[in-house]
Amino acid sequence: MSPDDHDGMLRYDQLAARVYTEGRMPSGTRDLVLGLGWVTLRDPRRHDPTVGVWGRTREVLNADNKRMWQLLKDDSPRYEHDWHADPRGCQAPMVRSNRLCERSTVDSFTEADTTTGRFRLWGFCSRPRCQAYGKGIYERAQRSNAAAPEAIPNMGGLLPLFFEWNWEAKYTKADPTWTVPSYGMSADEWPTVAGEEPVHAFPKLRLIASDGEIVARN
């Protein structure tokens, strides 16, 4: 085994170990990271100048171009609210029974956290006392929403953990509606939110692109 092969094997093993410890990583992103890593570090054809990394990774993953761009879109750095995690029904307290009202809501609105920019959903039913309780929260939410920063992303940003590339251009091509987060492309650059595990950096592999295709590696 040549020193280059030994180094490539070691680096690929390190990359794979890091991938499998990242709890946020969806299976599609994981496959793409491992595929790019394999083609860059371990593939027997990695030194063939006629073989591009992107096209070769498509072959390794048995994926068409549409699928590859969908994987890039899925990893675009962004904030997505978990609507299923919000409480259901009217959230005004029932003082005598020490519980929430939970009747069907007629009014709902969001309130952003002034530190993270992330938000929660409030809802209230038509009862006058529930409406009165919700009015104070609504007024507070209006102030919070105006003062809140851009929401810290909680999705994507994993491919830039492992590879250097023109991610802004690629994410934009994969999803023209996507906008660049001010916190950075890579998930390890984002502020840590209380209750969440920080994302750790990984020594990046460089992928050099030309006209939308990865054409070289180092």
C-alpha positions in Angstrom: 0.0 0.0 0.0 1.4 3.4 -1.0 1.6 6.3 1.5 -1.1 8.0 -0.5 -3.4 5.0 -0.2 -2.8 4.7 3.5 -3.4 8.4 4.1 -6.6 8.3 2.0 -7.9 5.3 4.0 -7.2 6.9 7.3 -8.8 10.2 6.3 -11.9 8.3 4.9 -12.2 6.3 8.1 -12.1 9.5 10.1 -14.7 11.1 7.9 -17.0 8.1 8.1 -16.6 8.0 11.9 -17.5 11.7 12.1 -20.5 11.2 9.8 -22.0 8.4 11.9 -21.7 10.5 15.1 -23.7 13.4 13.6 -27.3 12.9 14.9 -28.7 15.7 12.7 -27.6 14.1 9.4 -30.4 12.7 7.2 -29.7 9.5 5.3 -29.5 11.3 2.0 -27.0 13.8 3.2 -25.0 11.0 4.8 -24.9 9.1 1.6 -23.7 12.1 -0.4 -21.0 13.0 2.2 -19.7 9.4 2.2 -19.9 9.2 -1.6 -17.9 12.4 -2.1 -15.5 11.3 0.5 -15.0 7.9 -1.1 -14.5 9.3 -4.6 -12.1 11.9 -3.2 -10.0 9.7 -0.9 -10.5 6.0 -1.7 -11.9 5.4 -5.2 -9.5 3.4 -7.4 -10.3 6.0 -10.1 -9.6 9.1 -8.0 -6.4 9.9 -9.9 -8.0 9.5 -13.4 -8.0 13.1 -14.9 -11.0 12.2 -17.1 -13.2 11.4 -14.2 -14.9 14.3 -12.4 -15.8 14.0 -8.8 -19.4 15.0 -9.2 -20.1 12.6 -12.1 -18.2 9.8 -10.4 -20.2 10.4 -7.2 -23.4 10.1 -9.2 -22.2 6.7 -10.4 -21.2 5.5 -6.9 -24.6 6.5 -5.5 -26.5 5.3 -8.6 -28.3 8.7 -8.7 -29.3 10.9 -11.6 -28.6 14.6 -11.7 -32.1 15.5 -10.4 -31.5 13.4 -7.3 -28.1 15.0 -6.7 -29.5 18.5 -6.8 -32.3 17.5 -4.5 -29.7 16.3 -2.0 -28.1 19.7 -2.2 -31.4 21.4 -1.7 -32.2 19.2 1.3 -28.9 20.4 2.9 -29.5 24.1 2.3 -28.8 26.0 5.6 -32.1 27.2 7.0 -34.5 27.4 10.0 -37.6 25.2 9.9 -40.1 25.5 12.6 -41.4 22.2 14.0 -45.1 22.9 13.9 -45.9 19.5 15.4 -44.1 20.4 18.6 -46.4 23.4 19.3 -49.2 22.9 21.9 -52.6 22.1 20.6 -55.8 24.1 21.4 -56.3 27.3 23.4 -53.3 28.0 25.6 -55.0 30.3 28.1 -54.7 28.8 31.7 -57.7 27.5 33.5 -56.9 28.8 37.0 -59.3 26.6 39.0 -58.3 23.4 37.3 -54.6 24.2 36.9 -54.5 23.3 33.2 -54.8 24.9 29.8 -58.1 25.6 28.2 -57.3 23.5 25.1 -60.5 24.4 23.3 -60.3 24.9 19.5 -58.6 28.1 18.6 -60.0 31.0 16.6 -56.9 33.3 16.8 -53.2 32.3 16.5 -49.9 34.0 16.1 -46.2 33.4 16.5 -43.8 34.9 19.0 -40.1 35.0 18.2 -37.3 34.5 20.8 -35.3 37.8 20.9 -32.0 35.8 21.3 -32.3 33.0 18.8 -35.0 34.4 16.4 -36.8 31.1 16.5 -40.5 31.2 17.3 -43.4 29.5 19.0 -47.1 29.4 18.1 -49.8 30.7 20.4 -53.5 30.0 20.0 -56.7 31.1 21.8 -60.3 30.2 21.7 -63.3 32.6 21.5 -64.0 32.7 25.3 -63.7 36.4 26.5 -61.3 35.6 29.3 -59.1 33.5 27.0 -59.2 36.4 24.4 -58.3 38.8 27.2 -55.3 36.7 28.3 -54.2 36.2 24.7 -54.3 40.0 24.0 -51.4 40.6 26.4 -49.3 37.9 24.9 -50.1 39.2 21.4 -48.9 42.7 22.3 -45.7 41.2 23.8 -45.2 39.0 20.7 -45.4 42.1 18.4 -42.6 43.7 20.3 -40.5 40.5 20.4 -41.0 39.9 16.7 -39.8 43.4 15.9 -36.7 43.0 18.0 -35.8 39.4 17.2 -32.8 38.6 15.0 -32.8 36.3 12.0 -33.6 32.8 13.2 -30.5 30.6 13.9 -30.7 27.8 11.4 -31.5 24.3 12.6 -31.5 22.4 9.3 -28.8 21.7 6.6 -25.3 23.1 6.6 -23.7 19.7 6.9 -22.0 19.3 3.6 -19.8 22.4 4.3 -18.6 20.7 7.5 -16.7 18.2 5.3 -15.9 19.9 2.0 -14.8 23.3 0.8 -16.9 24.4 -2.2 -18.8 27.3 -3.6 -21.8 26.4 -1.5 -23.7 29.6 -1.9 -23.9 29.2 -5.6 -24.7 25.5 -5.4 -27.5 25.9 -2.8 -29.0 28.8 -4.8 -29.0 26.7 -8.0 -30.6 23.8 -6.1 -33.2 26.1 -4.7 -33.6 29.6 -6.2 -35.9 30.6 -3.3 -33.2 30.0 -0.7 -31.4 32.9 0.9 -28.0 32.9 2.5 -28.2 32.9 6.4 -26.2 35.6 8.1 -24.8 33.0 10.5 -22.8 31.2 7.8 -23.0 28.1 5.5 -21.5 25.5 7.8 -23.5 24.2 10.8 -20.4 24.5 13.0 -20.4 28.2 12.5 -23.9 28.7 14.0 -24.5 29.8 17.6 -25.3 27.0 19.9 -28.9 27.1 21.1 -29.6 26.0 24.7 -30.7 22.4 24.8 -29.0 21.5 21.5 -25.7 19.7 21.0 -23.1 21.9 19.3 -22.1 20.8 15.8 -18.3 20.1 15.7 -16.1 21.0 12.8 -14.2 18.5 10.7 -11.0 19.0 8.6 -12.4 20.0 5.2 -11.6 18.4 1.9 -11.4 20.8 -1.0 -13.6 20.3 -4.1 -12.7 22.6 -7.0 -15.7 23.5 -9.3 -16.0 24.8 -12.8 -19.2 25.6 -14.6 -21.3 23.8 -11.9 -19.3 20.6 -11.9 -16.6 19.4 -9.5 -13.6 18.8 -11.7 -10.6 18.3 -9.4 -9.7 17.5 -5.9 -6.8 17.9 -3.5 
